[in-house]
């Protein structure tokens, strides 16, 4: 095959712009064999192995892209996901409650309707008629 310097420069430039493509894919683009692409890249000291892209997944809390296998992008996201800020039904004080507690007590079988910050607030709410005997903390 006759060497075409413009084609060689285009192949090298294309490889630099698209490092994740295989030699066969580059050869298909320039209508030549992967062996020729390998020879051109090797003779010009360019990498012949393709770069493998990193696998990414979104953070569970904020949806920023992070490496696969990691669930949260930071400790702040982890805290915000597992600890949900709620307000007491009676005294209106904001506090944190664990996610699993909220799911277990308020969304599943138990069917509680009110969230209290302490036993004292629960008992005051019971006396005020807000909660029934069934609605424990």
C-alpha positions in Angstrom: 0.0 0.0 0.0 1.4 3.4 -1.0 2.0 5.8 1.9 -0.1 8.9 1.9 1.2 11.5 4.5 -2.1 13.3 4.7 -4.0 10.1 5.4 -1.4 9.1 8.1 -1.8 12.5 9.8 -5.5 12.2 9.7 -5.3 8.6 11.2 -3.1 9.9 14.0 -5.3 12.9 14.7 -8.4 10.7 14.7 -6.8 8.3 17.1 -5.9 11.1 19.5 -9.5 12.5 19.4 -11.0 9.0 19.8 -8.8 6.9 22.1 -11.6 4.4 23.0 -12.0 3.1 19.4 -10.5 -0.1 18.3 -8.1 -0.4 15.4 -10.7 -2.2 13.4 -13.2 0.7 13.9 -10.5 3.2 12.9 -9.7 1.1 9.8 -13.4 0.9 8.8 -13.5 4.7 9.1 -10.5 5.2 6.7 -11.3 2.1 4.6 -8.1 0.2 5.4 -7.1 -2.8 7.5 -6.5 -2.8 11.2 -3.0 -4.0 10.5 -2.2 -0.9 8.5 -3.6 1.3 11.3 -1.4 -0.6 13.8 1.6 -0.1 11.6 1.0 3.6 11.2 0.4 4.2 14.9 3.4 2.1 15.9 5.8 3.8 13.5 4.7 7.2 14.9 5.0 6.2 18.5 1.3 6.5 19.2 -0.5 4.1 21.6 -2.1 1.1 19.8 -4.1 -0.2 22.7 -7.4 1.6 23.2 -8.3 3.4 26.4 -11.1 1.7 28.2 -13.7 4.2 29.5 -14.5 4.2 33.2 -17.9 2.8 34.2 -19.9 5.4 36.1 -23.2 5.4 38.0 -25.2 8.2 39.6 -25.0 9.0 43.3 -28.1 7.8 45.0 -28.8 11.1 46.7 -27.7 13.9 44.3 -27.3 12.0 40.9 -23.8 13.2 40.2 -21.7 10.7 38.2 -19.3 8.7 40.3 -17.3 5.4 39.8 -19.2 2.2 39.6 -19.4 0.4 42.9 -19.6 3.5 45.0 -23.0 4.5 46.2 -22.5 8.1 47.4 -20.3 10.9 46.1 -19.5 12.3 49.7 -20.2 11.7 53.3 -22.7 14.6 53.2 -24.8 12.8 50.6 -24.6 9.6 52.7 -25.8 11.5 55.8 -28.6 13.2 53.8 -29.8 9.9 52.3 -29.9 7.9 55.6 -31.0 10.7 57.9 -34.2 12.5 56.9 -35.1 15.8 58.5 -38.6 15.8 59.9 -40.6 18.0 62.3 -42.3 16.9 65.5 -46.1 16.9 65.1 -46.6 18.5 68.5 -43.8 21.0 69.2 -42.7 21.6 65.5 -39.0 21.1 66.3 -37.0 19.8 63.4 -34.9 16.7 64.0 -33.4 13.8 62.1 -34.9 10.3 61.9 -33.3 7.3 60.2 -34.7 6.4 56.8 -35.4 2.8 57.7 -37.4 3.9 60.7 -39.6 6.2 58.7 -40.2 3.5 56.0 -40.9 0.8 58.7 -43.1 2.9 60.9 -45.0 5.3 58.6 -45.2 3.7 55.2 -45.4 0.0 55.9 -47.8 -2.1 57.9 -47.9 -0.1 61.1 -49.5 2.9 59.4 -48.5 5.6 61.9 -49.6 9.1 60.9 -47.6 11.4 63.4 -43.9 11.8 64.1 -42.7 12.8 67.5 -39.3 13.9 68.7 -39.5 12.2 72.1 -41.7 10.1 74.4 -42.8 13.3 76.2 -44.2 14.8 73.0 -45.9 11.6 72.2 -47.6 11.5 75.6 -48.6 15.1 75.4 -50.0 14.5 72.0 -51.9 11.5 73.3 -53.4 13.6 76.1 -54.3 16.3 73.5 -56.1 13.7 71.4 -53.7 14.0 68.4 -52.4 10.4 68.6 -54.1 7.2 69.6 -52.7 4.5 71.9 -51.5 2.6 68.7 -49.2 5.4 67.5 -46.0 4.7 69.4 -42.7 6.4 68.5 
